[in-house]
Amino acid sequence: MNFATVDFAVFFLVVFPLCWALRDRTHLWKWFMLAASWFFYGYWNASFVLLLAGSSVLNDWAAMRIHHGKTPRDKRLILTLAVLLNIGSIAFYKYASFLLEQVFWVSSKVTEPNLEAWLPAFDFVSGIILPVGISFFTFQALSYVVDVYRGRMKPADSWLDFALYLAFFPQLVAGPIVRAIDLVGQLALPKRLENLDIGRAGFLILGGLFKKVVIANFLAERIVDPVFARPDLYGAVDTLFGVYAYAIQIYCDFSAYSDMAIGFCLLMGFHIPLNFDAPYLSGSIQKFWRRWHISLSSFLRDYLYIPLGGSRGKGEVTVAKNLIVTFLLGGLWHGAGWTFIVWGALHGTYLTVERFGSTFFLSRGVKGDGVVLMTLRRFMVWHLVCLSWLFFRCQEFGDAKEMFLSLGDWSAPSQMVTWSVLVAIVVGYATQLLDGSRCEKVWDRFARLHPALQGGVAAVLLTVVLGLGPKGVAPFIYFQF
C-alpha cells in the first residue's frame, strides 16, 4: 500500500483511532496492530503474508533456541541455519533469474547448450514474483537473531511481540531498517503518551508528500524516465541533467518514505531512527554513507564490514578488501544485476581511495578545511555519487554506454532542461536542509499553533502537492528492493 494514496489515507484513518482506543488492552492491541500490518502488507498480494508470517516463526524460533542453547556450538549451528534460510529466501525470490542467467552463460561458453533442456528452468524463474520489501524485513529478522546470538538483547517475550516488530506497517516495505533492540521494547509495552509530537509528525508526513509527489514524481516524468529510456535521442546537456535529476529523484523519493514512516510512527507513539541527514552536503564519501540510508549503512557496517575485520584488518590492503566486499554485497542487495554490482564496486573503490588519500594528505599536514576546499570537496562528492547513480539507474551496460556516448555530444540542443526542471532540482537539493534535527524549531512552532492554523497549513501544503504533482502516484523506488 502506497503512503501517497487515498487507500492508505482511509486505512490510517481506521487504524489510528483504534490504535489509541485499544492501548490499555495490551494483548488485544498487539493482535489488532499485527492484523492491520498484515493487511497493509497483503493489500497488493495477500499470499505474501504467509512469507512474512513464516519469517516471524522461523526467526523467533531461532532466537529462542540460541538464547537457551547449551553450548556455543549449538548456538552457532542455529545461527548458521537461520542465516542460510533468510538469505536463501532472498536469493530465491530476488536472484533466481539472475543466477540462472549466469549459469547458462558460463555453460554456453563451455559447450553448446541444449535450449529445450533449459526452457523449463527459465519458465519457472520467470514466474517468480518479488515480494515487496523482502530485503528490508529479512535484514531486520537477521539483525534480531544475530543480536540475540551476540548477547546484545534477549529474545522477545512472545512470538506476538516479534511478529509485530517484523510486520510493523509504517516501515515494513521500504525501511528504515529498524533493529529489534530499538523497537521490540516499545511494541511489547506500548505507553499511553499525554502529548503526541504532532508538530514533528505532521511536518514529516506533509514534507514527505511534497518531496515524493511534487519533486520526485515530477522529475521522473519530465526528464529522468525519458532520458534513461532513450539516451541516444539526447545530447550532453539533457543527459547530464537527467543524471542530476535522478540523484535528486531517488533522494526525495526514498527520504520521503522514511520521513513519512517516522511521522506515522510518531502519531502512534513510537520512535524509529533517522534514515537521512543531508547526504549530498557531505564533504567525503565516508560522510555520505553516514548520512545516506543510515539504517542500511549501519547494518552493513555492524553485520558485515566489522565481522570481516573492519578497519582493524592486517594492513591497508585487507581493509580495502573489506570495504570493497561490503559494498559489492551492498550493491547486490539493491538488485540482481551487474550494474548494481558496479554501483557497489564504485563506492567501495571511492572509500578505499579516500582512505588512502586522507592518510597521505594528513601525514603532510593538509586537512582540506576552509570554505573553498569544502565547497570543492562537496562538488567532487556530488559528481562521484552521480556517476554511480548512472549505473544504478541503468538496467544494462549497453544503456550505461549510451549514456556516456550522449555525454560526449555537446553540440545537440537541449530538449528536456526547462526552467521547471531546474527549479525542481534546486528545490529538491534544498530539501536536505530539512533533514534531521535542523528543523526542531520549525516542528516546535508548528506544534504550538492553534489546531485551526495547523489544519490551514496542512490544507495549503496538500493543495500544493495535488496541484503541482503529476497525475497518479508512482510506487516508491525502494519498494522493488
Order of alpha helices (4+ residues) and beta strands (2+ residues): alpha-alpha-alpha-alpha-alpha-alpha-alpha-alpha-alpha-alpha-alpha-alpha-alpha-alpha-alpha-alpha-alpha-alpha-alpha-alpha-alpha
